[in-house]
Amino acid sequence: MKHPAQPDPPPVTKPIGRYILYFVVLIIGYFLLGMAGLQLQSAQTGVTPLWPASGFAFAMVYWFGLSLAFAILPAMWILAWVVDVPFGAATLSAVGSMLEVGVPAYLVRRLAVDPGLPHLRDALLFVATGPLLGPLLSATAGSLAFHFFGNSLFDSVRLWLLWWLGNSLGFLLLGSFGLVIGARASLRLERKTLIAVLVAGAAVIVITAVGMLQVETVTSPLVLYLLIPVFVLAAQRGDQYAILLLGVVAMVVMLLSAVWLPPQSLAQTELGILYLDVSLLWVVVFTGMIISIARQETQAYEQAAWLAMHDPLTRLFNRYAFMDRLEALLSGQPEEVSRVLLLLDLDRFKDLNDAEGHRAGDQVLREVGMLLNREVRPQDSVARLGGDEFAVILEDCELLDACAIAENIRGAIERFEYRGAHGIRRVEASVGLVKLNRRHTTPEDVVHDVETACYAAKRAGRNRMWVHDDHGEESEA
């Protein structure tokens, strides 16, 4: 059978309009941030200690395509026209800047760096390929541009270092910030974290402003040293997003300080206090970022370790932790110490679960877990083995005392009421007990005996206790 001719699929069109929009945004953003950075420009060197445009360009190129790096060229030409810089110098500098953001953007993707920077590996690879490597390229091109087209009282090495420093700080602050906010599903912070960030942000503004007011004296970096405890404390309360946000706040204050800085502070032929302040901010932000990531990794490790040993629903020990504890008791405790294992299985739990739903069932399991913790002693171990089955290891406890504890637990569960959508629901418990002895060589031996006793209690009519004795027989307690 001949099928009718299918129409040709519509041609695939590239989102040219959106690309042009990004291209224009990069030109405007690079120009404006470049003008902001030039407010701190040294009158003698022509170099600014802070170039935020590099970080902004990197984030745009990373998220929207490497070809956007070409937008830096017209942005540089506009800057050159506004500040009266030779177009040859601007063009050569633009080439270096395009490499500065393009190469790191390519390497960050090639090395599979998570843009959210959640791990130390991601943060260190970003810093190595971005703030450290990228500005080397732009600093080299910029130094050559000054050599061929401009005048500077600085030798090439010091000029190159200053260029690298200014671009590196801008790359670290806005580049990492742009990566993280682009990777986050939400920019909202938890209430406690938000309050901590607001307090830390106010401290950052005051410290940075006071430090920049003293930029002509050694007091300036001494004041900015106070940023270290602020960032460290903030790193303990928030994630790297909060830390980078504080770094951007400090950068904005530094840029705004050009309004009140005395003219002589920008007419230096040496590195000066201003460059020391910039170096200090680089170290402070990097340290805060690493501390916040290390804290998150530690918390994730601790949470994973906790989940490996606990039941997430009831927060009791899980089967693995229970068996591990039981094995330790069998191998490391003296035989004269009496220990009893108690196993309980809820009766009529399935009826409640079917009638009220799994959410109600989960709530009942949580309530039973809390009830068990209330009824046992501090030295005892309570575990949820799975489903509606719980176990208790009673330490240094004679069988008679264990029966009394088990009866209290059984009675408390019998009195428990769940008020659901379909009325009041009750559950009961069948309980098995076994005293650990020399016949038990493995945890599985003990579990087998106590399960046998628990099943005997169920067969006998439920809601009762049975004991597995030393002779391998069960009897009602």
C-alpha positions, 0 to 999 in steps of 0.5 A: 500500500502506497502511503501518501507523501508526507509534508516536509518538516518545517526548517529548524530556525536558530533563535537569532533574536534571542542571540542578538539580545544576549549579544547586546546585553553583553556589550552594554554590561561589559561597557558599564562595568568597564566604566565602573572599574575605570573609576579606580584607574591609576592615573600613572599606570592606566590600569584599574585594580578591579575589572568586574567586566571580566566575570560578567562576560565569562558568565554570559559566555558560559551560559549562552555560548562561546561565540558571545565572546566576540561582543567584547570587541565592540564593547572595548571599542566603545570604551576606547572612544569614551576614555580616549584610548588608541583603537589599536590598544583597545583591539589587542586588549579585546582579543586578550579579553575574549580569550580570557573568558572563552578559554575558561568557559570551554575548559569549565564545560570540558572538565564537567565542572558543576556550575553550582560549585557544590563541591571542592573539586568544582570550586578549585577547577573553576578558580584554576581555569578562571580567575587564575588562568583566564586573566593571564591571557588578558594581562599578556595582551594588555601589556603588549597593547600598552607597549605598542600603543600606550605610555606607562611609567610601570615596567612590563612585569609590574603592569602585567601583575596589576592587570592580572590582579584586577581582572582576576578579582572581577572574574572571581566575584562576578564569574563565580556569582554568575555561575551559581545563580544560573545553576540555582533553581531558586535564588531565595534563602531560608529565613535564618540564612537570609537574616544572617546574610543581611547582618553580614552584608551590613557588616561588609558594607561598613568595614569595606567603606571604612577601609577604603576611607583609609586607603592612603594609610596602612590602616586600610588593609588592617580594617579590611582584615575584619572581613575575614571573621565576617565571611567565615561566620557567614560561611558557617550559616549559608552556602556559597551563593551567600558568600559570593553575594557578600563578595559582590557587595564588597566589590560594589562598595569598593567601586563606589569608593571612587566618589570619596577617594582622594585624587592622590590615592589614584596617582601612584606609580607603585602598587599602593595600599589600594592594590593590597586591599584588592588582594585581601578581598580576593583571599577573603572571598576565596576562603569564604567560598571554600569554607562554605563548600567544605561545610556543605560537603561535611554536612552531606557526609554526616547526613549520609552516614546518619542515613546509613544507620537510621530509618528516616521515617522514625529516626530509629536505628535501621536493620543494618545498625541493629544487626551491627550492634547485635553482633558487637554484643555477641562478640564483645560482651561478657557472658555474665551480663544479661541481655534480652532482645525484644521484637514486636510486630504491629497487629491490625496495622494493615487495616489502618493503612488500607482505611486511612492511607499510607500517610496515616500509616507513616504517622502511626509508625512515627508515633510508635517509634517515639513511644518505644523511646519513651518506654525503654531505658537510655542504654537500650537500643531501639530499631525499626527493622522494616515495615511495622516490625520493631526491635529493642536490645535491652542491655544489662537486663534480666528476662523478668525485667525485660518482660515487664518492659515489654508489657509496658510497651504492649499496653502503651501501644494497645492504648494508642489511638489514631484519629483519622478521617474515618474515625478512631483507629487502634493498633496492637502488638505481638511481642517476642522475647529471647535472652541472649546466651552461648547458643547464639553465635551470630545475630541471625541466630538471635533474630531467628529465635525472637521471630519464632517467639513473635510469630507464636504470639500472633498464632496464639491470638495476637496482642500478647508476649511470648518468650523463647527459652534456652531450650528452644521452646516458646511460652507465653510470658 
